[in-house]
Amino acid sequence: MTFQERTFAARPVGESEWDAAARVWTLACPHDPVSGSDLRKRDAEQRDWGYTAFTLVALAGEDVVGLANVYQNPGAYHPHRYTLELAVHPGWQGRGAGRALWAALLPRLRAVGAQGIRTLAREDHPIASGFLTRRGFAPGKRYFTSSLDLTTFDEAPFRDLLARLRAQGVRVRSLTELRAAGTPDLTGRLHALMSDVRQDVPRAEPATPLSRQVFEEAVLGDSALLPDAYLIAEAAGGEWIGQTTLFRTEASPDLLTGLTGVTRAARGQGVATALKLHAIRAGRALGGTLIRTDNASDNAPMLAINDRLGFVRDPASVSWGLEL
């Protein structure tokens, strides 16, 4: 049998294979590195929250050369719609490992009553669009991942904006500060703010409420969350009007932006820009050198903010959907 004709086995991931699966994903998607503990944690969380999730690996002999993660998005939940993340080791792409994974996961999707599945693929990937098109996926919304070099960022052009907001009584406080101050009902207020500002974020599937449990475990309980860079914008009267968050996983030294959002009544005043500037300061204080963020292509206000700050866009990713 030639290398090209090799047969691949596809089966559920073994407990000892999470790290190998994460290495495959990181090699295939270096812009989105993960660790084995990241993958294991998400799988366990899905089950704890009552959602359906499974991970398959493709094997060449005993070596993990591909993986497929299927899960339900708590923030855009539908009982019969799923998210897919599929990757094959760059050295094995185009040789049948992805085909084996798809053949193994399709009957599993049908068995759990899946009506649709959605995945992201970079526009510059040499074979992803062809692989998905042949299986009936259709392209949809585009997303941009962008990065900002903290070592060269110049805050000077934005000092007048920060001074204006300070004069209006707007201040930015970190989760660390809010905890130290003994803020009453802190978790409840944080959950309410995030629930408010996330409603208008453009996405491929409609937003659904994020439960208190999911918020506490997936956001506040995330070991990658940086409390000094979970920032809240507070108006002069004490009302919380915006937020942004930074995370840093064990898979990369890069700082990752979570949700940045401002309440509807406070938009258009520079609050989101100010939050981003304070996040840059916090990131530098934490020793970060690069911040990464991602936005839908039709999120014009946030893309404009990022462009003004100097974020540089990667090639776009496309959301591909399949109706089953």
Buried (B, 14 or more C-beta within 10 A) or exposed (E): EEEEEBEBEBEEBEEEBBBBBBBBBBBBBEBBBBBBBBBBBBBEBBEEBEBBBBBBBBBBEEEBBBBBBBBBBBBBBBEBBBBBBBBBBBEBBBBBBBBBBBEBBBEBBEEBEBBBBBBBBBEEBEEBBEBBEEEEBEBEBBBBBBBBEBEEBEEEEBEEBBEEBEEEEBBBBBBBBBEEEEBEEBEEBBBBBBBBBBEBBBBBBEBEEBBEBBBEBBBBEBEBBBBBBBBBBBBEEEEBBBBBBBBBBEBBEBBBBBBBBBBEEBBEBBBBBBBBBBBBBBBBEBEBBBBBBBBBBEBEEBBEBBEEBBBEBBEBBBBBBBEB
